[in-house]
Amino acid sequence: MSLRIGSPQSIGAWLVGLFGVGLLATGPVAEHCRTQADRAASEWRLTEAASSTQWALRLRPYSDEARVGAASALQRVGNFRLSDRTLGDPALIDEPDARALAYHLAAVNRFHFAQPAEALRLHTTSQDSYRELRDLKGELSATIAHARTLYHGLGRHAQALELLENVLKRARDADLRALEATTLRHLGALRWWFLDDHTALGNFYQPALSLYEELDHRAGVAAMLSNISLVHRSNGDMNSFLDLQTRSLALYQETGDLFGESESQRHLGQFYSSVGNFREGREWLRRSLALTKRTGDRLGEEEILFSLAYVLGQLGDPAAAIRTVLPTLEREGAANSVAHKYRQSGLAPWHMELGDYDAAQRAVVKARSTQPENGDVDVSFETASLVTLAEIALARGRIQEAASLVEQAEAFASDVDSYRSLIGLRRVQAELAEQHGDRDRAIVLLQEGSRIERATVDRSPSAIGNLSDSRVDDRLLELLLLEDGANRLDESTFDLSTQRLASVFEHIETVGRKQARNAIRRLLPSRRTRSEDRFPMENSETERRLSVVQGGLGPHTALVYYLSLGEDLLAFAITADKAGVVLLPVQKRQLETKVRLARELIEDASNGTDWRPVLRDLQTRLIAPLERRGFLGGIRKLAIVPTGPLYDLPFAALVTEHAGKMRHLVEDFALFSPPSASFLEEPAGSNDHANSGALAFGIGAGWPKPLPSLINAEAEASAVVAALGGSALLDKNGTESAFKQRAPNYRWIHLATHAVMEPRLPLLSTVALVEGGGEDGALTVREILDSRLTADLITLGACRSGRGFSAGGSPSGFDRLGLVEAFLYAGARSVLASQIDARDSSAIQLMTSFYRSLAASSSNPTTGDRAHALAVAQRQMILGPSQPHSEATPNFQHPAHWAGFVLVGSDR
């Protein structure tokens, strides 16, 4: 029978034939998609690999192999929700190899869904299946994931450690190097974070990273960079943390790993929050949360929410913090997670802030009672929980109950490695001693807690911006300022009050926290009615330490550092023969307003003499009280350590008036600002240098971002070299690569160029140089911190180069970090920089005078008095030109032209 074209029969036959061809084609096309997926995965294009496996599954929807392959690829990019939906029930998969892998994938998904008990069951099934198949690689992979669930999800550390050590041996015997690296990674995490093994970095993390790099295992490299960065952060090395975590994030984004990217963003958010930059931290955490919700990683989502709650609590909204985390804590099955106990107990401080001590106690008790079954005892957690309960009891006035809880905490103390737990224990023990009237015992306990805290923070010399638990120091200094505590200052406490408080590297103003401020504010009124001499520093136990500082000052120098306590301002003054504390007649709110106004008036050179009244007022409040107390008699040099808004005050411009004649503070005193008293203890002199001259950069234009031209920059650099000798790198020769190569060998470094300050990200503040030699021309604070310099002086002629910012963006935080702090940390003995806008027209005159005075101060300028040289240059500007004012002899007497420059570091 023949079929007529266009008849129903012919159309039906055509469709049947087409469908048959389609069925025949799906197999090869699906196989092609799988091949494409394998190629993309081998080249670490994980997103593309996941897409290809999904196409293969669409073409062969009933293929177990296609389903498991797609679920596996989705899990590799961190999309656990879609992976689980694609996988379905592993028990329904017929093919044994695919079924074993399916159980493993399902277990990993359950781990990220915060269901560790179910994950453990599935892991066990997966391991049994792989053993039956004699698939060693699959069995070991499943065992590693099994161990992670044990230690991270259920707190069963000993069992996890035994499993991982066995896997490591078997992986090495079978030469399974990728599995060896993964096992080392998890052993490092277990030992570092859960077993307090501080050898984990060298013994496990670094070998794992080397193996991953050798294998070009980019996911493993990204994970290891992140893990190692967290170790550096724990040690206080914030620069290494940021560098490694940023590299890890870039690798995750390059490969398309959503889970890794989210984790890296979370770590950055937690870091910025921990150093007080809550706005930046909140932004990173929000990005991480949005990504995590896409992946279905409930475990990560809970941690992000808890971190966001911490930010809210620190921003003064503990009620919002509690609301943020309660839903995750009350979720069914949440108590099975080992992290639950920390999050549950973390509610207690917020409840205490709200005055709800019953809720605070319930939070801690519930956390202790809902730990995962069969988990190893976490002595640090137990100690911290008992300390918190003791604090709650003390707040309620239940002294006996608090004493009993402290006794229980002490039983764990010998096994506690967590410094925070030990500090908290000492703090509560001291409070109990006070309750029993034993202030001597309280001081001893607080001093021990302070030593523990400082020893921990000082493990890394680059712990700039690392916020620590300062309540011990707060309370210690509070007791020592009491009348009957002042005679108990020992050497370590004097170090705390003269160096620690006065150093950006040693957490200045640690006393300025809420507890000490409130208590000392209550003490001050009664002291005002008696005498300011009631703040003594002189006592026999500090004489040796005090004599060292006084010896560093010399006979004509006074050290003055200002300390803000609540709304009050104190000045600690030390000279060669006396020391004391002066309560100053200014309140913090007044001070902030006056300093802001002073800066605005000083920076505007067109305002005539409008700046005089406010600068005169500040002098009467900040300097005159010290003169009345006799601290400045015979003094010719002031070493000033500011606090809070005083960081922004050009002290040199302060004004006195006698018989209608005005004098600036710099006309009576040479001024400099030592970061700490230790700078005064160093002998005068210089470091060893290959080149005794100056390296001067003069760059008028050509930076990586548009900035106004500096007409006199090249002439300024040339003038420096004319005074001191050396080399001038002008215009396009002033490259960043030239600075990095040559700066370590020079005694003097002068930078006549722009600076770009980043208040919210101080590590990215920049000195604008020229690109070339593989460098972008932007010399950042982070790069400076990684440098090793030996310069006696680095001069920054740029506008506002003397300003530093805390991690939160404040210019007056105790953790300030800017270009000045970075150069000092890198090894410079001193830095000359400007607190305000530097004027190109007048800077050349000031700098020429400064360097000439410095060179003339000694036959060897390396021992010259830098503070004196700066004072001479500023005084010459104040005197004005010797010739009548004209375009050829401009008048730069206004403070805008000279007052902003400040010398930070050693004065000689």
C-alpha positions in Angstrom: 0.0 0.0 0.0 1.3 3.5 -0.8 0.9 6.5 1.4 -0.1 9.8 -0.1 1.9 12.8 0.9 0.0 14.9 3.3 -2.4 12.1 4.4 -2.9 11.4 8.1 -1.1 8.1 7.7 2.0 9.7 6.2 2.2 12.4 8.9 1.9 9.8 11.6 4.6 7.7 10.0 6.9 10.7 9.8 6.4 11.5 13.5 7.1 8.0 14.5 10.2 7.9 12.4 11.4 11.3 13.8 10.7 10.1 17.4 12.8 7.0 16.7 15.7 9.0 15.4 15.4 11.2 18.5 15.6 8.2 20.8 18.7 6.9 18.9 20.3 10.4 19.2 19.8 11.0 22.9 22.4 8.5 23.9 25.4 10.0 21.9 24.3 13.6 22.8 24.1 12.7 26.5 27.5 11.1 26.3 28.8 14.2 24.6 27.4 16.3 27.5 29.1 14.1 30.0 32.4 14.3 28.1 32.1 18.1 28.1 31.3 18.0 31.8 34.4 15.9 32.6 36.6 18.2 30.5 35.2 21.3 32.2 35.6 19.8 35.7 39.3 18.8 34.9 39.9 22.5 34.0 38.1 23.7 37.1 35.2 25.3 35.2 32.8 23.9 37.8 29.7 25.9 36.7 30.0 24.8 33.1 30.5 21.2 34.3 27.3 21.3 36.4 25.4 22.7 33.4 26.6 20.0 31.1 25.6 17.2 33.5 22.2 18.7 33.9 21.8 18.6 30.1 22.9 15.0 30.2 20.2 14.2 32.8 17.5 16.0 30.7 18.4 13.8 27.7 18.4 10.6 29.8 16.1 11.3 32.7 15.8 7.7 33.8 19.6 7.1 33.9 20.9 6.5 37.4 24.4 7.4 36.2 23.2 10.7 34.8 21.3 11.6 37.9 24.2 10.9 40.3 26.6 12.7 38.0 24.4 15.8 37.9 23.9 15.7 41.7 27.7 15.4 42.2 28.5 18.3 39.9 26.0 20.5 41.6 27.5 19.6 45.0 30.9 20.6 43.7 29.7 24.1 43.0 28.1 24.2 46.5 24.5 24.0 45.5 23.4 21.5 48.1 19.7 22.2 47.8 19.5 21.5 44.0 21.9 18.6 44.4 19.6 16.9 46.9 16.5 17.5 44.8 18.3 16.1 41.7 19.6 13.0 43.6 16.4 11.8 45.2 16.4 8.6 47.3 19.8 6.8 47.0 18.1 3.5 47.9 16.1 3.6 44.6 19.3 3.6 42.5 20.0 0.1 41.0 23.6 0.4 39.8 25.9 -0.4 42.8 28.7 2.1 42.0 26.2 4.9 41.5 24.3 3.9 44.6 27.4 4.0 46.8 28.2 7.5 45.5 24.6 8.6 46.0 24.7 7.7 49.7 27.9 9.7 50.0 26.4 12.7 48.3 23.2 12.5 50.3 25.2 12.4 53.5 27.2 15.5 52.6 23.9 17.3 51.7 22.4 16.4 55.1 25.6 17.7 56.9 25.0 21.1 55.2 21.3 20.9 56.1 22.4 20.8 59.8 21.3 17.2 60.2 24.5 15.5 61.5 22.8 12.4 62.9 21.1 11.6 59.5 24.4 12.4 57.7 26.2 10.0 59.9 23.8 7.2 59.0 24.1 7.8 55.3 27.9 8.0 55.5 28.0 4.6 57.2 25.9 3.1 54.5 28.1 4.7 51.8 31.3 3.3 53.4 29.8 -0.2 53.6 28.8 0.0 50.0 32.2 1.0 48.9 33.8 -1.8 50.9 31.6 -4.3 49.2 32.7 -2.9 45.8 36.4 -2.9 47.0 36.6 0.8 46.0 39.3 2.1 48.3 39.2 5.7 46.9 35.4 5.9 47.4 35.6 4.4 50.9 38.3 6.8 52.1 36.4 9.8 50.6 33.3 8.7 52.5 35.3 8.2 55.7 36.8 11.7 55.6 33.3 13.2 55.2 32.2 10.9 58.0 35.0 12.2 60.3 34.1 15.8 59.5 30.5 15.1 60.6 31.8 13.6 63.8 34.1 16.5 64.8 32.3 19.4 63.3 28.7 18.3 63.7 28.7 16.1 66.8 31.7 17.1 68.8 33.1 13.6 68.8 36.7 14.6 68.4 38.6 11.5 69.5 36.6 9.2 67.2 37.1 11.6 64.3 40.9 11.9 65.0 41.2 8.1 65.0 39.4 7.8 61.6 41.4 10.5 59.9 44.8 9.2 61.1 43.8 5.8 59.7 42.7 7.3 56.4 46.0 9.2 56.1 48.0 6.1 56.5 45.9 4.2 53.9 45.9 7.1 51.4 49.7 7.3 51.6 50.1 3.5 51.2 47.9 3.6 48.1 49.6 6.8 46.8 46.2 8.6 46.7 47.7 12.1 46.9 44.6 14.2 46.6 43.0 12.2 49.4 46.1 12.6 51.4 45.9 16.4 51.0 42.2 16.4 52.0 42.9 14.3 55.0 45.7 16.6 56.1 43.3 19.5 55.7 40.7 18.0 58.0 43.3 16.9 60.5 44.6 20.4 60.6 41.1 21.8 61.2 40.3 19.3 63.9 43.6 19.8 65.7 43.7 23.6 65.4 40.1 24.5 66.2 38.9 21.7 68.4 42.1 20.2 70.0 44.1 23.5 70.4 47.1 22.0 68.6 49.1 25.0 67.5 51.5 22.9 65.4 48.6 22.2 63.0 49.7 25.0 60.6 53.2 23.5 59.9 52.3 19.8 60.4 49.0 19.6 58.4 47.9 22.8 56.7 51.1 23.7 54.9 51.8 20.1 53.6 48.2 19.9 52.4 48.6 23.2 50.5 51.8 22.0 48.9 50.1 18.8 47.7 47.1 20.6 46.3 49.3 23.1 44.5 51.4 20.3 43.1 48.3 18.5 41.8 46.8 21.8 40.5 43.7 21.0 42.7 42.3 24.5 42.7 39.4 23.8 45.0 41.8 22.4 47.5 44.2 25.4 47.2 41.3 27.8 47.7 40.1 25.9 50.8 43.7 25.7 52.3 44.3 29.4 51.7 41.1 30.1 53.6 42.0 27.8 56.4 45.5 29.1 56.8 44.2 32.7 56.7 42.0 31.8 59.7 45.0 30.6 61.6 46.8 33.9 60.9 43.7 35.8 62.1 43.6 33.8 65.3 47.2 34.7 65.9 46.4 38.4 65.2 48.2 38.6 61.9 45.4 40.5 60.1 47.5 41.4 57.0 48.2 37.8 56.2 44.6 36.9 56.9 43.3 39.5 54.4 45.8 38.6 51.8 45.1 34.9 51.9 41.4 35.2 52.3 41.2 37.6 49.3 43.2 35.1 47.2 40.9 32.3 48.3 37.8 34.3 47.4 39.2 35.0 43.9 39.9 31.3 43.3 36.4 30.3 44.4 34.9 32.9 42.1 37.1 31.8 39.2 36.0 28.1 39.6 32.4 28.9 40.3 32.2 27.4 43.7 29.3 29.1 45.3 29.7 27.5 48.7 33.4 28.4 48.9 32.6 32.0 47.8 30.0 32.3 50.4 32.3 30.9 53.1 35.0 33.3 52.1 32.6 36.3 52.2 31.5 35.1 55.7 35.1 35.0 57.0 35.7 38.5 55.7 32.5 39.7 57.3 33.4 38.2 60.6 36.9 39.7 60.4 35.7 43.2 59.8 33.1 42.9 62.5 35.7 41.6 65.0 37.9 44.6 64.5 35.0 47.0 64.9 34.2 47.9 61.3 30.6 46.8 61.6 29.3 48.5 58.5 31.9 46.7 56.3 31.4 43.4 58.2 27.6 43.7 57.8 27.9 44.1 54.0 30.1 41.1 53.6 27.8 39.0 55.8 24.7 40.1 53.8 26.4 39.0 50.5 27.3 35.7 52.1 23.8 35.2 53.4 22.2 35.8 50.0 24.6 33.3 48.4 24.1 30.7 51.1 20.3 30.8 50.8 20.8 29.9 47.1 23.0 26.9 48.0 20.8 25.6 50.8 23.7 25.4 53.2 21.7 25.8 56.4 24.7 25.2 58.6 26.5 28.2 57.0 23.3 30.2 57.1 23.0 29.7 60.8 26.6 30.9 61.4 26.0 34.0 59.2 22.9 34.9 61.1 24.7 34.6 64.4 27.5 36.8 63.1 24.9 39.4 61.9 23.3 39.2 65.3 26.7 39.9 66.9 27.0 43.0 64.7 23.5 44.2 65.9 24.5 43.6 69.5 27.7 45.6 69.1 25.7 48.4 67.5 23.6 48.6 70.6 20.5 46.6 69.7 20.7 43.3 71.8 17.0 42.7 71.4 17.4 42.6 67.5 20.4 40.3 68.0 18.3 37.9 69.9 15.5 38.0 67.4 17.9 37.3 64.6 19.2 34.0 66.0 16.2 32.6 67.9 14.5 31.0 64.9 17.7 28.9 64.1 18.2 27.9 67.7 14.6 26.8 68.1 14.5 24.8 64.8 13.8 21.2 65.3 17.0 19.1 65.5 19.2 22.2 66.0 20.6 20.8 69.2 22.2 18.0 67.3 24.8 20.4 66.0 27.9 21.1 68.0 27.7 24.8 67.1 24.4 25.0 68.8 25.8 25.1 72.3 28.0 28.1 71.5 25.1 30.0 69.8 22.7 29.2 72.6 25.1 30.4 75.3 26.0 33.4 73.1 22.5 34.8 73.9 23.4 35.3 77.6 25.4 38.5 77.2 22.6 40.1 75.2 20.0 39.1 77.7 22.3 40.6 80.4 22.6 43.8 78.5 18.8 44.0 78.6 18.8 43.2 82.3 17.0 39.9 81.8 19.2 37.7 84.0 16.7 34.9 84.1 16.7 34.6 80.3 20.6 34.8 80.4 20.8 31.9 82.8 18.3 29.8 80.9 20.4 30.3 77.7 23.5 29.0 79.4 21.8 26.2 81.1 20.1 25.1 77.9 23.4 25.3 76.0 25.1 23.0 78.5 22.2 20.5 78.6 21.7 20.2 74.8 25.2 19.2 73.7 25.4 16.4 71.2 25.3 13.0 72.7 28.6 11.1 73.0 30.5 14.3 72.2 33.9 14.8 73.9 34.0 17.2 76.8 34.8 20.7 75.7 36.6 22.1 78.8 36.9 25.6 77.4 33.2 25.8 76.8 32.4 24.4 80.2 34.8 26.9 81.8 33.3 29.8 79.9 29.8 28.7 80.7 30.5 28.5 84.4 32.1 31.9 84.3 29.1 33.4 82.6 26.8 31.8 85.2 29.0 33.2 87.9 28.7 36.7 86.4 24.9 36.4 86.3 24.9 35.4 89.9 27.1 38.3 90.9 24.8 40.7 89.0 21.9 39.4 91.1 23.9 39.7 94.3 24.1 36.0 94.9 27.7 35.9 96.1 27.7 32.4 97.5 26.2 30.9 94.3 28.9 32.8 92.3 31.6 31.5 94.5 30.4 27.9 94.0 30.3 28.3 90.2 33.8 29.8 90.2 35.0 26.8 92.2 33.6 24.5 89.6 35.2 26.5 86.8 38.6 26.3 88.6 38.4 22.5 88.4 38.6 22.8 84.6 41.2 25.5 84.6 44.3 23.2 84.4 42.9 21.7 81.2 41.9 25.0 79.6 44.0 26.3 76.7 41.5 29.1 75.7 43.0 32.4 76.8 39.6 34.0 76.8 38.2 31.4 79.2 41.2 32.0 81.6 40.9 35.8 81.4 37.1 35.6 82.1 37.8 33.3 85.1 40.4 35.7 86.5 38.0 38.6 86.1 35.2 36.9 88.0 37.6 35.7 90.7 38.8 39.3 91.2 35.2 40.5 91.5 34.5 37.9 94.1 37.6 39.0 96.0 36.4 42.5 96.0 33.0 41.4 97.3 34.8 39.9 100.2 36.8 43.1 100.8 40.1 41.7 99.5 41.2 44.4 97.0 44.8 43.2 97.2 43.8 39.8 95.9 41.6 41.3 93.3 44.5 43.4 91.9 46.8 40.3 91.8 44.2 38.3 89.9 43.5 41.1 87.4 47.2 41.6 86.8 47.5 37.9 86.0 44.6 38.2 83.6 46.2 41.2 82.0 49.4 39.3 81.5 47.6 36.4 79.9 45.7 38.8 77.6 48.8 40.7 76.5 50.9 37.6 76.0 48.2 36.3 73.7 47.7 39.4 71.7 51.5 39.9 71.4 52.0 36.5 69.7 52.0 38.3 66.4 53.8 41.7 66.0 51.4 42.7 63.3 48.3 42.4 65.5 47.2 45.9 64.5 43.5 46.4 64.8 43.0 43.2 66.8 40.3 43.9 69.4 40.8 41.9 72.6 38.9 41.3 75.8 39.9 44.5 77.7 37.6 44.3 80.7 40.4 42.9 82.8 42.6 45.9 82.1 39.6 48.3 82.5 39.0 47.0 86.0 42.6 46.8 86.9 43.3 50.4 86.1 40.1 51.5 87.8 41.3 49.8 91.0 44.8 51.3 90.7 43.4 54.8 90.4 41.5 54.3 93.6 43.1 56.0 96.6 44.1 52.7 98.3 45.2 51.1 95.1 47.6 53.7 93.8 50.5 52.3 95.8 50.2 48.9 94.2 51.4 49.8 90.8 54.0 47.2 89.8 56.2 47.2 86.7 53.8 45.4 84.5 51.0 47.8 85.4 53.1 50.8 84.9 53.9 49.4 81.5 50.2 49.1 80.9 49.5 52.7 81.9 52.5 54.3 80.1 53.1 52.2 77.1 50.0 50.2 76.4 47.7 53.1 76.7 50.0 55.3 74.6 50.6 53.0 71.7 48.6 52.3 68.6 50.5 49.0 68.4 49.6 48.1 72.0 45.9 49.1 72.1 45.9 52.6 73.5 43.0 53.6 75.6 42.1 50.1 76.7 41.1 51.8 79.9 38.5 53.8 78.0 35.9 51.1 77.9 32.5 51.3 79.5 33.1 49.6 82.8 36.1 51.8 83.7 34.6 55.0 82.4 31.4 54.6 84.4 33.3 53.8 87.6 35.9 56.5 87.3 33.3 59.1 86.4 31.8 58.4 89.8 35.1 58.9 91.5 36.1 62.2 89.8 33.6 64.7 91.5 34.9 63.9 95.0 38.4 64.3 93.8 37.7 67.7 92.3 36.7 69.0 95.7 39.9 67.9 97.2 42.9 68.1 95.0 44.1 66.9 91.6 47.1 65.5 93.5 44.8 62.7 94.5 45.8 61.0 91.2 49.3 60.0 92.2 51.7 58.1 90.0 54.7 58.3 92.2 55.5 55.2 94.3 58.5 53.1 95.1 57.4 50.1 93.0 57.4 52.1 89.8 60.7 54.0 90.3 62.8 51.7 88.2 60.4 51.6 85.3 59.7 55.3 85.6 63.4 56.2 85.7 63.9 54.4 82.3 61.2 56.5 80.7 62.5 59.7 82.4 66.0 58.9 81.3 64.7 58.7 77.7 63.0 62.0 78.0 66.1 64.0 78.8 66.3 67.1 81.1 64.2 69.5 79.0 61.5 67.2 77.6 58.0 66.4 79.0 55.8 63.4 77.9 52.1 64.2 78.0 49.5 61.7 77.0 45.9 62.4 77.1 43.3 59.8 78.3 39.5 60.1 77.9 37.5 58.5 80.6 33.8 58.9 79.9 33.2 62.7 79.5 36.4 63.5 81.4 39.8 64.1 80.0 43.0 63.4 82.0 46.6 64.3 81.1 49.4 62.0 82.3 52.6 64.0 82.5 56.1 62.8 83.0 59.3 64.8 83.1 62.9 64.0 84.1 62.1 64.6 87.8 58.4 64.2 88.3 55.2 62.5 87.2 51.5 63.0 87.8 48.0 63.1 86.5 46.0 66.3 85.8 42.2 66.5 85.4 41.6 68.9 82.5 38.8 71.4 82.4 37.1 70.1 79.3 34.4 67.5 78.6 34.6 65.0 75.7 31.6 66.5 73.8 33.0 70.0 74.1 36.4 68.7 72.9 35.0 67.1 69.8 33.2 70.3 68.8 36.2 72.6 69.5 38.7 70.4 67.6 36.4 70.1 64.6 36.0 73.9 64.5 39.7 74.5 65.0 40.5 72.2 62.0 38.0 73.9 59.8 39.3 77.4 60.7 42.9 76.4 60.3 42.4 74.8 56.9 40.8 77.9 55.5 43.7 80.3 54.8 41.3 83.1 53.7 39.6 83.6 57.1 42.1 86.1 58.6 42.4 85.5 62.3 39.1 83.8 63.0 41.0 80.8 64.2 42.6 82.6 67.2 39.8 82.4 69.8 39.2 78.6 69.5 42.9 77.8 69.5 43.5 80.0 72.5 40.6 78.3 74.3 42.0 74.8 73.6 45.4 75.9 74.9 43.9 77.0 78.2 42.2 73.6 78.6 44.9 71.3 77.3 48.3 72.9 78.1 47.7 75.7 80.7 46.7 73.2 83.5 50.1 71.4 83.0 51.9 74.7 83.3 50.1 75.6 86.5 51.1 72.3 88.0 54.7 73.0 87.2 55.2 70.2 84.6 56.4 72.6 81.9 58.9 74.7 83.7 62.3 74.6 81.9 60.8 72.4 79.3 61.7 73.0 75.6 60.2 70.0 74.0 56.8 68.2 74.3 56.2 64.6 73.5 52.4 64.5 73.0 50.4 61.3 72.7 46.8 62.3 71.8 43.5 60.5 72.3 40.1 60.6 70.6 39.5 63.8 68.7 42.9 65.2 69.8 44.4 63.1 67.0 43.0 65.6 64.6 44.3 68.7 66.5 47.4 70.5 65.1 48.9 71.2 68.6 51.6 73.4 67.1 49.0 76.1 66.3 47.6 76.5 69.9 47.7 80.1 71.0 48.6 82.0 74.1 48.3 85.8 74.4 50.1 88.0 76.9 49.8 91.8 76.8 48.2 91.6 73.4 51.0 89.6 71.9 50.2 86.2 70.4 52.4 83.1 70.6 51.8 79.7 69.1 52.7 76.6 71.1 55.4 75.6 68.7 57.2 79.0 69.4 57.7 77.8 73.0 58.1 74.1 72.5 59.4 71.7 69.8 56.7 69.1 69.4 56.6 65.4 68.4 54.3 62.5 69.0 55.8 59.1 70.1 53.5 56.2 69.5 54.6 54.7 72.8 56.9 55.4 75.7 59.2 52.7 74.3 60.2 55.2 71.6 61.6 57.4 74.3 63.7 54.6 75.8 65.6 54.0 72.5 69.1 55.7 72.4 69.6 58.6 70.0 71.2 57.7 66.7 70.3 55.9 63.5 70.0 52.6 61.9 72.7 51.2 59.6 72.2 52.1 55.9 73.9 51.4 52.7 73.2 55.0 51.6 73.5 57.9 54.1 71.7 60.3 51.8 68.1 60.9 50.9 65.8 59.1 48.4 63.3 61.8 47.3 60.3 61.3 45.1 58.9 64.3 43.3 55.9 63.4 41.2 53.8 66.2 39.7 51.4 64.0 37.8 50.9 60.5 36.3 49.2 58.6 39.1 46.9 55.6 38.5 43.8 57.7 39.3 43.0 61.3 38.4 44.6 63.7 40.9 45.4 67.4 40.7 49.0 68.3 39.6 51.6 69.3 42.2 53.5 72.1 40.5 56.3 72.2 43.1 56.7 68.5 43.8 59.9 68.0 41.7 61.5 71.2 43.1 60.7 70.0 46.6 62.4 66.7 46.1 65.4 68.4 44.5 65.7 70.7 47.5 65.8 67.7 49.9 68.6 66.1 48.0 70.5 69.4 47.9 70.4 69.6 51.7 71.2 65.9 52.5 72.6 64.4 49.3 71.3 61.3 47.7 69.0 60.7 44.7 65.9 62.4 43.4 63.4 60.3 41.4 61.3 62.8 39.5 58.1 62.5 37.5 57.9 59.2 35.6 61.0 57.8 37.4 59.2 57.8 40.7 57.8 54.4 40.3 56.4 52.1 43.0 58.9 49.4 41.9 61.8 51.9 42.4 60.5 52.6 46.0 60.4 48.9 46.9 63.8 48.2 45.5 65.7 51.3 46.8 63.9 52.5 49.9 65.3 49.8 52.3 68.8 51.2 51.8 68.2 54.9 52.5 68.4 56.9 55.7 66.0 59.6 54.6 63.0 59.1 52.4 60.9 62.0 51.1 57.6 61.6 49.2 56.4 64.7 47.5 53.3 63.3 46.0 49.6 62.6 46.7 48.1 60.2 49.2 44.6 58.7 49.0 43.1 57.9 52.3 40.5 55.1 52.7 38.7 55.6 56.1 36.6 52.4 55.9 39.4 50.3 54.5 42.6 51.7 56.0 44.7 48.9 54.6 44.0 50.3 51.1 45.1 53.8 51.9 47.7 54.7 49.2 50.8 56.7 48.4 50.5 57.7 44.8 53.6 56.7 42.9 54.1 55.8 39.2 53.2 52.5 37.7 55.9 50.4 36.0 58.2 47.4 36.7 55.2 45.2 37.4 53.7 47.5 39.9 50.5 49.6 39.6 51.8 52.7 41.2 49.5 52.6 44.2 51.7 51.9 47.3 49.1 50.7 49.8 49.3 50.4 53.6 49.1 46.7 53.2 52.2 46.7 51.0 54.0 49.1 53.4 53.3 46.7 56.3 55.0 44.0 54.4 58.1 46.1 53.8 61.3 46.2 55.8 62.6 49.7 56.1 65.4 51.2 58.3 64.9 54.9 57.5 65.5 57.4 60.3 62.8 59.6 58.8 60.1 59.3 56.1 58.4 62.5 55.1 55.0 62.4 53.5 54.2 65.8 51.9 50.7 64.7 50.8 47.5 66.1 52.1 46.2 64.5 55.3 48.8 61.8 55.1 49.1 62.0 58.9 45.6 60.8 59.5 44.9 57.2 60.5 41.6 55.4 60.9 40.3 52.6 63.0 38.8 49.5 61.5 35.4 51.2 61.9 36.5 54.2 59.9 36.9 56.5 62.9 40.0 58.8 62.9 40.2 58.6 66.7 39.9 54.9 67.4 42.4 53.1 69.6 43.2 50.8 66.8 44.2 53.5 64.3 46.0 52.5 61.2 47.2 54.7 58.4 50.3 55.5 56.3 52.2 56.8 59.4 51.5 53.8 61.5 52.3 51.5 58.6 55.7 53.1 57.9 56.6 53.0 61.6 55.6 49.3 61.8 57.8 48.7 58.7 60.8 50.0 60.6 61.1 53.7 60.2 62.2 55.6 63.3 60.0 58.5 62.6 57.5 59.9 60.1 56.7 63.5 59.2 53.2 63.9 57.8 50.4 66.4 57.5 47.1 66.2 59.5 45.4 68.7 57.1 45.5 69.7 53.4 49.1 70.4 52.5 49.6 73.3 50.2 51.9 72.8 47.4 53.0 76.4 47.3 54.1 76.6 50.9 55.2 73.0 51.5 58.4 73.5 49.5 59.4 76.5 51.7 58.7 74.5 54.9 60.5 71.4 53.7 63.5 73.3 52.5 63.8 75.1 55.9 63.3 71.8 57.8 66.0 69.9 55.9 68.5 72.7 56.1 67.9 72.9 59.8 68.2 69.2 60.2 71.5 69.0 58.3 72.9 72.0 60.2 72.0 70.6 63.6 74.9 68.3 63.7 77.9 67.4 61.6 76.2 64.1 61.1 72.6 64.8 60.4 71.5 61.3 61.4 71.8 62.3 65.0 70.0 65.6 64.4 67.0 66.6 66.5 64.1 66.2 64.1 61.5 67.8 66.4 63.8 70.9 66.8 64.3 71.1 63.0 60.5 71.0 62.4 60.0 73.7 65.1 62.6 75.9 63.5 60.9 75.6 60.1 57.5 76.3 61.5 58.8 79.3 63.5 60.3 80.7 60.3 56.9 80.4 58.6 55.3 82.2 61.5 57.8 85.1 61.4 57.1 85.6 57.7 59.4 86.7 54.9 62.2 89.1 55.7 61.3 91.2 52.6 57.9 93.0 52.3 55.1 90.8 51.1 55.0 90.3 47.3 54.5 87.5 44.8 58.2 86.8 45.0 58.1 86.7 48.8 54.7 85.2 49.7 53.4 85.4 53.3 52.8 81.9 54.8 52.1 83.0 58.4 48.6 81.5 58.5 48.6 78.1 60.3 47.1 76.5 57.2 50.6 76.6 55.7 52.6 75.0 58.5 50.5 73.8 61.5 49.4 70.5 60.0 52.8 68.9 59.9 53.5 66.6 62.8 56.5 64.4 63.6 55.5 60.9 64.8 58.0 58.5 66.3 61.5 59.2 67.6 62.6 62.8 67.8 66.3 62.2 67.3 
